[in-house]
Amino acid sequence: MQNSAPRFAVIGGTGLNTWADLNIERYQTVTTPFGEPSAPLAHGTLHGARVVFLPRHGQGHKLPPHLINYRANLDALKQAGVSAVIGVAAVGAIADWFVPGEIALPDDLIDYTWGRAHSYADGRPEAGVQHVEMTQPYHPELRARLIQAAAQAGVPFAGNGVMAVTQGPRLETAAEIRRLKRDGADMVGMTGMPEASLAAELGLQYASLAVSVNWGAGVKGLGDIHAEIEQSINKGMAKVRAVLAALAKL
């Protein structure tokens, strides 16, 4: 059992920088050809399942979205024997159905980021070139398992939807949110890319659990977006933890 492969890995974002439910057994410092990951990997058990946890923003939530070493993070998880990765993301809601405090299981994305190291095909002779298939950026088998886990936990998903990924760390303007809505986005986050495409390059199953923590600028809301986030994030992350606990039992 000690040497068995992890059931899945969780990359925690804002609101899930630590994971109290995980019984941590050891920390693993991983060296990658791309530098250091955000933090040492936490290996532990959740309801008997072996799970790996990585805080995306580092210990103490210090790394902004545009400075996260996504390549090192995914490579470290691959080295640890992980085959399935769930990226937890706090997002702004664009669609009316995605009320703050609810969770969604996005099924597509649009990448608006720039300047990030977005591929392992970086000119190294051993890297080669991969034109990865991104018709389904979120792995259908892993999404199906999350749907089953949510049903068992009694936690409904607000919907599926399209994730827009912006550069950050600033929040979007109202005009930008209107543009994202015209483009077909239902929610907006800052970390979903290149996380999803790097996972695809490495052959990892990848899915996102998106937590609505505020309305996008100009959509609706309290006026004080930070107060809105504070009110919504704990409620949403409790639902995420319940889904992950059920997933560990499948």
TORSE-245268 format. One line per 10 residues: number of its first residue (from 1); their letters; for each residue x, y, z of N, C-alpha, C. Coordinates in Angstrom, 1 decimal, padded with zeros to 4 digits, always signed. Layout:
REM residues N
NUM) A) X,Y,Z,X,Y,Z,X,Y,Z | ...
***
This chain:
REM residues 250
1) MQNSAPRFAV) +000.8,-001.2,+000.0,+000.0,+000.0,+000.0,+000.9,+001.2,+000.0 | +002.0,+001.2,+000.7,+002.8,+002.4,+000.8,+003.3,+002.9,-000.6 | +003.6,+001.9,-001.5,+004.1,+002.3,-002.8,+003.1,+002.4,-003.9 | +001.8,+002.2,-003.5,+000.8,+002.3,-004.6,+000.6,+003.7,-005.1 | +000.2,+003.8,-006.4,+000.1,+005.1,-007.0,-001.0,+005.9,-006.4 | -000.9,+007.2,-006.3,-002.0,+008.0,-005.8,-003.3,+007.8,-006.6 | -004.4,+007.9,-005.9,-005.7,+007.8,-006.6,-005.9,+009.0,-007.5 | -005.6,+010.2,-007.0,-005.7,+011.4,-007.8,-004.9,+012.5,-007.1 | -004.7,+013.6,-007.8,-004.0,+014.8,-007.2,-005.0,+015.9,-007.2 | -004.8,+016.8,-006.2,-005.6,+018.1,-006.2,-004.7,+019.2,-006.2
11) IGGTGLNTWA) -004.9,+020.2,-007.1,-004.2,+021.4,-007.1,-005.1,+022.4,-006.5 | -004.8,+022.9,-005.3,-005.7,+023.8,-004.6,-005.4,+025.3,-005.0 | -006.4,+026.0,-005.1,-006.3,+027.5,-005.4,-006.7,+028.3,-004.3 | -007.1,+029.5,-004.6,-007.6,+030.5,-003.6,-008.8,+029.9,-002.9 | -008.7,+029.8,-001.6,-009.7,+029.2,-000.7,-009.4,+027.8,-000.4 | -008.5,+027.2,-001.1,-008.0,+025.8,-000.7,-006.5,+025.7,-000.8 | -005.9,+026.6,-000.1,-004.4,+026.6,-000.1,-003.9,+025.6,+000.9 | -004.7,+025.2,+001.9,-004.5,+024.1,+002.7,-005.7,+023.2,+002.7 | -005.5,+021.9,+003.0,-006.6,+020.9,+002.9,-006.6,+020.1,+004.2 | -007.4,+020.6,+005.2,-007.5,+020.0,+006.5,-008.0,+018.5,+006.5
21) DLNIERYQTV) -008.8,+018.2,+005.4,-009.4,+016.8,+005.4,-008.3,+015.8,+005.1 | -007.2,+016.2,+004.5,-006.2,+015.2,+004.0,-005.3,+014.8,+005.2 | -005.2,+013.5,+005.4,-004.3,+013.0,+006.5,-002.9,+013.0,+005.9 | -002.1,+014.0,+006.1,-000.8,+014.1,+005.4,+000.2,+013.2,+006.1 | +000.9,+012.4,+005.3,+001.9,+011.4,+005.8,+003.3,+011.9,+005.5 | +003.5,+012.6,+004.4,+004.9,+013.1,+004.1,+004.8,+014.2,+003.1 | +005.9,+014.9,+003.0,+006.1,+016.0,+002.0,+007.2,+015.5,+001.0 | +007.0,+015.8,-000.2,+008.0,+015.4,-001.2,+008.5,+016.6,-002.0 | +009.8,+016.9,-001.9,+010.4,+018.0,-002.7,+010.8,+017.4,-004.0 | +010.3,+017.9,-005.1,+010.6,+017.4,-006.4,+011.4,+018.4,-007.2
31) TTPFGEPSAP) +012.4,+017.9,-007.9,+013.2,+018.7,-008.8,+012.7,+018.4,-010.2 | +012.5,+019.4,-011.0,+012.1,+019.3,-012.4,+013.0,+020.0,-013.3 | +013.0,+019.7,-014.6,+013.8,+020.4,-015.6,+013.4,+021.8,-015.8 | +012.2,+022.2,-015.2,+011.6,+023.5,-015.4,+011.6,+024.4,-014.1 | +012.4,+023.9,-013.2,+012.4,+024.7,-011.9,+011.6,+024.1,-010.8 | +011.4,+024.8,-009.8,+010.7,+024.3,-008.6,+009.2,+024.5,-008.7 | +008.4,+023.5,-008.3,+007.0,+023.6,-008.2,+006.6,+024.6,-007.2 | +005.3,+024.9,-007.1,+004.8,+026.0,-006.1,+005.2,+025.6,-004.7 | +005.2,+024.3,-004.4,+005.5,+023.9,-003.0,+005.8,+022.4,-003.0 | +006.4,+021.9,-001.9,+006.5,+020.4,-001.9,+005.2,+019.7,-002.0
41) LAHGTLHGAR) +005.2,+018.5,-002.6,+003.9,+017.8,-002.7,+003.6,+017.1,-001.4 | +002.3,+017.3,-001.0,+001.8,+016.7,+000.3,+001.2,+015.3,-000.1 | +001.7,+014.2,+000.4,+001.2,+012.9,+000.2,+000.4,+012.5,+001.4 | -000.8,+012.0,+001.2,-001.6,+011.6,+002.3,-002.7,+010.7,+001.9 | -003.7,+010.5,+002.9,-004.8,+009.6,+002.6,-006.1,+010.4,+002.9 | -007.1,+010.1,+002.1,-008.4,+010.6,+002.3,-009.4,+009.5,+002.2 | -010.0,+009.1,+003.3,-010.9,+008.0,+003.3,-010.3,+006.7,+002.8 | -009.0,+006.5,+003.1,-008.3,+005.3,+002.7,-007.6,+005.4,+001.3 | -008.0,+006.4,+000.5,-007.4,+006.6,-000.8,-006.1,+007.5,-000.7 | -005.1,+007.1,-001.5,-003.9,+007.8,-001.5,-004.0,+009.0,-002.4
51) VVFLPRHGQG) -003.7,+010.2,-001.9,-004.0,+011.5,-002.6,-002.8,+012.4,-002.5 | -002.5,+013.2,-003.5,-001.4,+014.2,-003.5,-002.1,+015.6,-003.6 | -001.5,+016.5,-002.8,-002.1,+017.8,-002.8,-000.9,+018.8,-003.0 | -001.2,+019.8,-003.9,-000.3,+020.9,-004.2,-001.0,+022.2,-004.2 | -000.6,+023.1,-003.3,-001.1,+024.5,-003.3,-000.6,+025.3,-004.5 | -001.4,+025.6,-005.4,-001.0,+026.3,-006.6,-000.3,+027.6,-006.4 | -000.7,+028.3,-005.4,-000.1,+029.6,-005.1,+001.0,+029.6,-004.1 | +001.4,+028.4,-003.8,+002.5,+028.2,-002.8,+002.1,+028.3,-001.4 | +003.0,+027.9,-000.5,+002.7,+028.0,+000.9,+002.6,+029.5,+001.3 | +001.4,+029.7,+002.0,+001.1,+031.1,+002.3,+000.5,+031.9,+001.2
61) HKLPPHLINY) +000.1,+031.3,+000.1,-000.6,+031.9,-001.0,+000.1,+033.2,-001.4 | +001.4,+033.0,-001.9,+002.2,+034.1,-002.2,+002.5,+034.3,-003.7 | +002.1,+033.3,-004.5,+002.4,+033.3,-006.0,+001.2,+033.8,-006.7 | +001.3,+034.9,-007.5,+000.2,+035.4,-008.3,+000.1,+034.5,-009.5 | -001.1,+034.5,-010.1,-001.4,+033.6,-011.2,-000.4,+033.6,-012.4 | +000.1,+034.8,-012.7,+001.0,+034.9,-013.9,+002.4,+034.5,-013.6 | +002.7,+034.2,-012.3,+004.1,+033.8,-012.0,+004.2,+032.4,-011.4 | +003.1,+031.7,-011.5,+003.1,+030.3,-011.1,+003.9,+029.5,-012.1 | +004.7,+028.5,-011.6,+005.5,+027.7,-012.5,+004.6,+026.4,-012.9 | +003.7,+026.6,-013.8,+002.8,+025.6,-014.2,+003.5,+024.3,-014.7
71) RANLDALKQA) +004.5,+024.5,-015.5,+005.2,+023.4,-016.0,+005.8,+022.5,-014.9 | +006.5,+023.2,-013.9,+007.1,+022.4,-012.8,+006.0,+021.7,-012.0 | +004.8,+022.4,-011.8,+003.8,+021.8,-011.0,+003.3,+020.5,-011.6 | +003.0,+020.5,-012.9,+002.4,+019.3,-013.6,+003.5,+018.3,-013.7 | +004.7,+018.7,-014.0,+005.8,+017.7,-014.1,+006.1,+017.0,-012.8 | +006.0,+017.7,-011.7,+006.2,+017.2,-010.4,+005.1,+016.1,-010.1 | +003.9,+016.4,-010.4,+002.8,+015.5,-010.1,+003.0,+014.2,-011.0 | +003.4,+014.4,-012.2,+003.7,+013.2,-013.1,+004.8,+012.4,-012.5 | +005.8,+013.0,-012.0,+006.9,+012.3,-011.4,+006.4,+011.5,-010.1 | +005.5,+012.0,-009.5,+004.9,+011.4,-008.2,+004.0,+010.2,-008.5
81) GVSAVIGVAA) +003.8,+009.9,-009.8,+003.0,+008.8,-010.1,+001.5,+009.1,-010.3 | +001.2,+010.4,-010.3,-000.2,+010.8,-010.5,-000.7,+010.6,-011.9 | -001.9,+010.1,-012.1,-002.5,+010.0,-013.5,-003.7,+010.9,-013.6 | -004.3,+011.4,-012.6,-005.5,+012.2,-012.6,-005.3,+013.4,-011.7 | -005.7,+014.6,-012.3,-005.4,+015.9,-011.5,-006.7,+016.7,-011.6 | -007.1,+017.2,-010.4,-008.3,+018.0,-010.3,-007.8,+019.4,-009.9 | -008.0,+020.4,-010.7,-007.6,+021.8,-010.4,-008.8,+022.5,-009.8 | -008.7,+022.9,-008.6,-009.7,+023.7,-007.9,-009.5,+025.2,-008.2 | -010.6,+025.9,-008.7,-010.4,+027.2,-009.1,-011.5,+028.1,-008.5 | -011.1,+029.2,-007.9,-012.1,+030.2,-007.5,-012.3,+031.2,-008.7
91) VGAIADWFVP) -013.5,+031.4,-009.1,-013.8,+032.1,-010.3,-014.9,+033.2,-010.1 | -014.9,+034.1,-011.1,-016.0,+035.1,-011.1,-017.1,+034.6,-012.0 | -018.3,+034.8,-011.7,-019.4,+034.3,-012.4,-019.8,+035.3,-013.5 | -020.1,+034.8,-014.7,-020.6,+035.6,-015.8,-022.0,+035.2,-016.1 | -022.3,+033.9,-016.2,-023.6,+033.4,-016.4,-024.5,+033.6,-015.2 | -025.8,+033.9,-015.5,-026.7,+034.1,-014.4,-026.9,+032.9,-013.5 | -026.7,+031.7,-014.0,-027.0,+030.5,-013.2,-025.9,+030.2,-012.2 | -024.8,+030.9,-012.3,-023.6,+030.5,-011.5,-023.5,+031.5,-010.3 | -024.4,+031.3,-009.4,-024.6,+032.2,-008.2,-023.4,+032.0,-007.3 | -022.8,+033.0,-006.8,-021.6,+032.9,-005.8,-022.0,+031.9,-004.7
101) GEIALPDDLI) -021.0,+031.1,-004.4,-021.2,+030.1,-003.4,-021.5,+028.7,-004.0 | -021.8,+028.7,-005.3,-022.1,+027.4,-006.0,-020.9,+026.9,-006.7 | -020.9,+025.6,-007.1,-019.8,+025.1,-007.8,-020.2,+024.6,-009.2 | -019.3,+024.5,-010.1,-019.6,+024.1,-011.5,-018.5,+023.2,-012.0 | -018.8,+022.4,-013.0,-017.8,+021.5,-013.6,-017.6,+021.9,-015.1 | -016.7,+022.9,-015.3,-016.6,+023.4,-016.7,-016.3,+022.3,-017.7 | -016.8,+022.5,-018.9,-016.5,+021.5,-020.0,-015.8,+022.0,-021.2 | -015.4,+023.3,-021.1,-014.6,+023.9,-022.2,-013.9,+025.2,-021.7 | -013.0,+025.7,-022.4,-012.3,+026.9,-022.0,-011.9,+027.8,-023.1 | -011.6,+029.0,-022.8,-011.0,+030.0,-023.8,-009.8,+030.6,-023.0
111) DYTWGRAHSY) -008.7,+030.6,-023.7,-007.4,+031.1,-023.1,-007.1,+032.5,-023.5 | -007.1,+033.5,-022.6,-006.7,+034.8,-022.8,-005.4,+035.2,-022.2 | -004.7,+034.2,-021.7,-003.4,+034.5,-021.0,-002.3,+034.8,-022.0 | -001.2,+035.4,-021.6,-000.1,+035.7,-022.5,+001.2,+035.6,-021.7 | +002.3,+035.3,-022.3,+003.6,+035.3,-021.7,+003.9,+034.2,-020.7 | +003.0,+033.2,-020.6,+003.3,+032.1,-019.7,+004.0,+031.0,-020.5 | +004.8,+030.3,-019.8,+005.5,+029.1,-020.4,+004.4,+028.0,-020.5 | +003.8,+027.9,-021.7,+002.6,+027.1,-021.9,+002.8,+025.8,-022.6 | +004.0,+025.3,-022.8,+004.2,+024.0,-023.4,+005.6,+023.5,-023.0 | +005.7,+022.1,-023.0,+006.9,+021.5,-022.7,+007.8,+021.4,-024.0
121) ADGRPEAGVQ) +007.2,+021.8,-025.1,+007.9,+021.9,-026.4,+008.6,+023.2,-026.4 | +009.8,+023.3,-025.8,+010.5,+024.6,-025.6,+011.8,+024.6,-026.3 | +012.0,+023.8,-027.3,+013.3,+023.8,-028.0,+014.3,+022.9,-027.5 | +014.1,+022.2,-026.4,+015.1,+021.2,-026.0,+015.1,+020.0,-026.9 | +016.2,+019.5,-027.3,+016.2,+018.4,-028.3,+015.3,+017.2,-027.9 | +015.3,+016.9,-026.6,+014.5,+015.8,-026.1,+013.0,+016.1,-026.0 | +012.6,+017.4,-026.1,+011.2,+017.7,-025.9,+010.3,+017.4,-027.1 | +010.9,+017.6,-028.3,+010.0,+017.4,-029.5,+008.9,+018.4,-029.5 | +007.9,+018.1,-030.4,+006.8,+019.0,-030.5,+005.5,+018.1,-030.4 | +004.6,+018.5,-029.6,+003.3,+017.9,-029.4,+002.2,+018.8,-029.8
131) HVEMTQPYHP) +001.3,+018.4,-030.8,+000.1,+019.2,-031.1,-001.0,+018.5,-030.3 | -001.2,+018.8,-029.1,-002.1,+018.1,-028.2,-003.6,+018.4,-028.6 | -004.4,+017.4,-028.5,-005.8,+017.5,-028.8,-006.5,+018.2,-027.7 | -007.2,+019.4,-028.0,-007.8,+020.1,-026.9,-009.3,+020.3,-027.2 | -009.9,+019.5,-028.0,-011.4,+019.5,-028.2,-012.1,+019.4,-026.9 | -011.6,+018.5,-026.1,-012.1,+018.4,-024.7,-011.0,+018.6,-023.7 | -010.8,+019.9,-023.3,-009.7,+020.2,-022.4,-009.9,+019.6,-021.0 | -011.1,+019.2,-020.7,-011.3,+018.5,-019.4,-011.7,+017.1,-019.7 | -010.9,+016.2,-019.1,-011.0,+014.8,-019.4,-012.4,+014.2,-019.1 | -013.1,+013.6,-020.1,-014.5,+013.2,-019.9,-014.6,+012.1,-018.8
141) ELRARLIQAA) -013.6,+011.2,-018.7,-013.7,+010.1,-017.7,-013.6,+010.7,-016.3 | -012.7,+011.6,-016.1,-012.5,+012.2,-014.8,-013.7,+013.1,-014.5 | -014.3,+013.8,-015.4,-015.5,+014.6,-015.2,-016.6,+013.7,-014.8 | -016.7,+012.5,-015.4,-017.8,+011.6,-015.1,-017.7,+011.1,-013.7 | -016.4,+010.8,-013.2,-016.2,+010.4,-011.9,-016.6,+011.5,-010.9 | -016.3,+012.8,-011.2,-016.7,+013.9,-010.4,-018.2,+014.1,-010.3 | -018.9,+013.9,-011.4,-020.3,+013.9,-011.4,-020.9,+012.9,-010.5 | -020.3,+011.7,-010.6,-020.8,+010.6,-009.7,-020.5,+010.9,-008.3 | -019.3,+011.5,-008.0,-019.0,+011.8,-006.6,-019.9,+012.9,-006.0 | -020.2,+013.9,-006.9,-021.1,+015.0,-006.4,-022.5,+014.4,-006.1
151) AQAGVPFAGN) -023.0,+013.5,-006.9,-024.3,+012.9,-006.7,-024.3,+012.1,-005.3 | -023.2,+011.4,-005.1,-023.1,+010.6,-003.8,-023.0,+011.5,-002.6 | -022.3,+012.7,-002.8,-022.2,+013.6,-001.7,-023.4,+014.5,-001.5 | -024.4,+014.4,-002.5,-025.5,+015.3,-002.4,-025.2,+016.7,-002.6 | -024.2,+017.0,-003.4,-023.8,+018.4,-003.8,-024.1,+018.6,-005.3 | -025.1,+019.4,-005.6,-025.4,+019.6,-007.0,-024.4,+020.6,-007.7 | -024.1,+020.3,-008.9,-023.3,+021.3,-009.7,-024.3,+022.3,-010.3 | -023.9,+023.6,-010.2,-024.8,+024.6,-010.8,-024.9,+024.5,-012.3 | -023.9,+023.9,-012.9,-023.9,+023.7,-014.4,-022.5,+023.3,-014.9 | -022.4,+023.3,-016.2,-021.1,+023.0,-016.8,-020.5,+024.3,-017.2
161) GVMAVTQGPR) -020.4,+024.6,-018.5,-020.0,+025.9,-018.9,-018.6,+026.1,-019.4 | -018.3,+027.3,-019.9,-017.1,+027.6,-020.5,-016.3,+028.5,-019.5 | -015.0,+028.1,-019.3,-014.1,+028.9,-018.4,-013.3,+029.8,-019.3 | -013.3,+031.1,-019.0,-012.4,+032.0,-019.6,-011.2,+032.2,-018.6 | -010.0,+032.1,-019.2,-008.8,+032.3,-018.3,-008.1,+033.5,-018.7 | -008.0,+034.5,-017.8,-007.4,+035.7,-018.0,-006.0,+035.8,-017.3 | -005.3,+036.8,-017.5,-003.9,+036.9,-017.1,-003.8,+037.2,-015.6 | -004.6,+038.1,-015.0,-004.4,+038.4,-013.6,-003.1,+039.2,-013.4 | -002.8,+039.5,-012.1,-003.7,+039.2,-011.0,-004.8,+040.2,-010.8 | -004.9,+041.3,-011.6,-006.0,+042.2,-011.4,-007.3,+041.5,-011.9
171) LETAAEIRRL) -008.4,+042.1,-011.4,-009.7,+041.6,-011.8,-010.0,+042.3,-013.1 | -011.0,+041.8,-013.8,-011.4,+042.3,-015.1,-012.2,+043.6,-015.0 | -012.2,+044.4,-016.1,-013.1,+045.5,-016.2,-014.5,+045.0,-016.6 | -015.5,+045.9,-016.4,-016.9,+045.5,-016.8,-016.9,+045.3,-018.3 | -016.2,+046.1,-019.1,-016.2,+046.0,-020.5,-015.5,+044.6,-020.9 | -014.5,+044.2,-020.2,-013.9,+042.9,-020.5,-014.8,+041.8,-020.2 | -015.6,+041.9,-019.1,-016.6,+040.8,-018.8,-017.6,+040.8,-019.9 | -018.1,+041.9,-020.4,-019.1,+041.9,-021.4,-018.5,+041.2,-022.7 | -017.2,+041.5,-022.9,-016.5,+040.8,-024.1,-016.5,+039.3,-023.8 | -016.1,+038.9,-022.6,-016.0,+037.4,-022.4,-017.4,+036.8,-022.5
181) KRDGADMVGM) -018.5,+037.5,-022.1,-019.8,+036.9,-022.3,-020.2,+036.8,-023.7 | -019.8,+037.8,-024.5,-020.1,+037.7,-026.0,-019.3,+036.5,-026.6 | -018.1,+036.3,-026.1,-017.3,+035.2,-026.6,-017.9,+033.8,-026.2 | -018.8,+033.8,-025.2,-019.4,+032.5,-024.8,-019.0,+032.0,-023.5 | -018.2,+032.8,-022.7,-017.7,+032.3,-021.4,-018.8,+032.4,-020.4 | -018.9,+031.5,-019.4,-019.8,+031.5,-018.3,-019.2,+031.8,-017.0 | -017.8,+031.8,-017.0,-017.1,+032.1,-015.7,-015.7,+032.5,-016.1 | -015.0,+033.2,-015.2,-013.7,+033.6,-015.5,-012.7,+033.4,-014.3 | -011.6,+032.8,-014.6,-010.5,+032.5,-013.7,-009.2,+032.9,-014.2 | -008.1,+032.7,-013.5,-006.8,+033.1,-013.9,-005.8,+032.0,-013.9
191) TGMPEASLAA) -006.1,+030.8,-013.6,-005.1,+029.7,-013.5,-005.4,+028.5,-014.3 | -006.5,+028.4,-015.0,-006.9,+027.2,-015.7,-006.0,+026.9,-016.9 | -005.3,+027.9,-017.4,-004.3,+027.7,-018.5,-003.0,+028.4,-018.1 | -001.9,+027.7,-018.4,-001.7,+026.5,-019.2,-001.9,+025.2,-018.5 | -002.5,+025.2,-017.3,-002.6,+024.0,-016.5,-003.2,+022.8,-017.3 | -004.3,+023.1,-018.0,-005.1,+022.1,-018.7,-004.3,+021.5,-019.8 | -003.6,+022.4,-020.6,-002.9,+021.9,-021.8,-001.6,+021.2,-021.4 | -001.0,+021.7,-020.4,+000.2,+021.0,-019.9,-000.1,+019.6,-019.4 | -001.2,+019.4,-018.7,-001.7,+018.1,-018.3,-001.9,+017.2,-019.5 | -002.5,+017.8,-020.5,-002.7,+017.0,-021.8,-001.4,+016.6,-022.4
201) ELGLQYASLA) -000.4,+017.5,-022.4,+000.9,+017.1,-023.0,+001.5,+015.9,-022.2 | +001.3,+015.9,-020.9,+001.9,+014.8,-020.1,+001.0,+013.6,-020.1 | -000.1,+013.6,-020.7,-001.0,+012.4,-020.7,-001.7,+012.2,-019.4 | -001.9,+013.3,-018.7,-002.7,+013.3,-017.4,-004.1,+013.6,-017.6 | -005.0,+012.9,-017.0,-006.4,+013.3,-016.9,-006.5,+014.6,-016.1 | -007.3,+015.5,-016.6,-007.4,+016.8,-015.9,-008.8,+017.3,-015.9 | -009.3,+017.8,-014.8,-010.6,+018.4,-014.7,-010.6,+019.5,-013.7 | -011.5,+020.4,-013.8,-011.6,+021.6,-012.9,-012.8,+021.6,-012.1 | -012.7,+021.9,-010.8,-013.8,+022.2,-010.0,-013.8,+023.7,-009.8 | -014.8,+024.3,-010.3,-014.9,+025.8,-010.3,-015.8,+026.3,-009.2
211) VSVNWGAGVK) -015.4,+027.2,-008.4,-016.2,+027.7,-007.3,-016.5,+029.2,-007.6 | -017.7,+029.5,-007.7,-018.1,+030.9,-008.0,-018.0,+031.7,-006.7 | -017.1,+032.7,-006.7,-016.9,+033.4,-005.4,-017.3,+034.9,-005.5 | -017.7,+035.3,-006.8,-018.2,+036.7,-007.0,-018.8,+036.8,-008.3 | -019.6,+037.8,-008.6,-020.1,+038.1,-009.9,-019.0,+038.9,-010.6 | -018.8,+038.6,-011.9,-017.9,+039.4,-012.7,-018.3,+040.8,-012.7 | -017.3,+041.7,-013.0,-017.5,+043.1,-012.9,-018.7,+043.6,-013.8 | -019.6,+044.3,-013.2,-020.7,+044.8,-013.9,-021.9,+043.9,-014.1 | -021.7,+042.6,-013.7,-022.8,+041.6,-013.9,-023.9,+041.9,-012.8 | -023.6,+041.8,-011.6,-024.5,+042.1,-010.5,-023.6,+042.0,-009.2
221) GLGDIHAEIE) -024.1,+042.1,-008.1,-023.3,+041.9,-006.9,-023.5,+042.9,-005.8 | -022.6,+042.9,-004.8,-022.7,+043.7,-003.7,-022.1,+045.1,-003.8 | -021.3,+045.3,-004.9,-020.5,+046.5,-005.0,-019.1,+046.4,-004.5 | -019.0,+045.8,-003.3,-017.6,+045.5,-002.7,-017.3,+044.1,-003.1 | -016.5,+043.9,-004.1,-016.2,+042.6,-004.6,-015.4,+041.7,-003.6 | -014.6,+042.3,-002.8,-013.8,+041.6,-001.9,-014.7,+041.1,-000.7 | -015.7,+041.8,-000.3,-016.7,+041.4,+000.7,-017.5,+040.2,+000.1 | -017.8,+040.3,-001.2,-018.6,+039.3,-001.8,-017.8,+038.0,-001.9 | -016.5,+038.1,-002.2,-015.7,+036.9,-002.2,-015.6,+036.2,-000.8 | -015.4,+037.1,+000.2,-015.3,+036.6,+001.6,-016.6,+035.8,+002.0
231) QSINKGMAKV) -017.7,+036.3,+001.5,-019.0,+035.7,+001.9,-019.2,+034.4,+001.2 | -018.6,+034.2,+000.0,-018.9,+033.1,-000.9,-017.9,+032.0,-000.8 | -016.7,+032.3,-000.6,-015.6,+031.3,-000.8,-015.7,+030.1,+000.1 | -016.0,+030.4,+001.4,-016.0,+029.2,+002.4,-017.2,+028.3,+002.0 | -018.3,+028.9,+001.7,-019.5,+028.1,+001.3,-019.1,+027.2,+000.1 | -018.5,+027.8,-000.9,-018.2,+027.0,-002.1,-017.1,+025.9,-001.9 | -016.1,+026.3,-001.1,-015.0,+025.3,-000.9,-015.5,+024.2,+000.0 | -016.5,+024.4,+000.9,-017.0,+023.3,+001.6,-017.7,+022.2,+000.7 | -018.3,+022.7,-000.4,-018.9,+021.8,-001.4,-017.8,+021.1,-002.1 | -016.7,+021.8,-002.5,-015.6,+021.1,-003.2,-015.0,+020.0,-002.3
241) RAVLAALAKL) -014.8,+020.3,-001.0,-014.3,+019.3,-000.1,-015.2,+018.0,+000.0 | -016.5,+018.3,+000.0,-017.4,+017.2,+000.0,-017.4,+016.3,-001.2 | -017.2,+016.9,-002.4,-017.1,+016.2,-003.6,-015.8,+015.4,-003.7 | -014.7,+016.0,-003.2,-013.4,+015.3,-003.2,-013.4,+014.1,-002.3 | -014.1,+014.3,-001.1,-014.2,+013.2,-000.1,-015.0,+012.0,-000.8 | -016.0,+012.3,-001.5,-016.8,+011.3,-002.1,-016.0,+010.6,-003.3 | -015.2,+011.4,-004.0,-014.4,+010.9,-005.0,-013.4,+009.9,-004.5 | -012.9,+010.2,-003.3,-011.9,+009.2,-002.7,-012.5,+007.9,-002.4 | -013.8,+007.9,-002.2,-014.5,+006.6,-001.8,-015.0,+005.8,-003.0 | -014.9,+006.4,-004.2,-015.4,+005.6,-005.3,-014.4,+004.4,-005.7
***
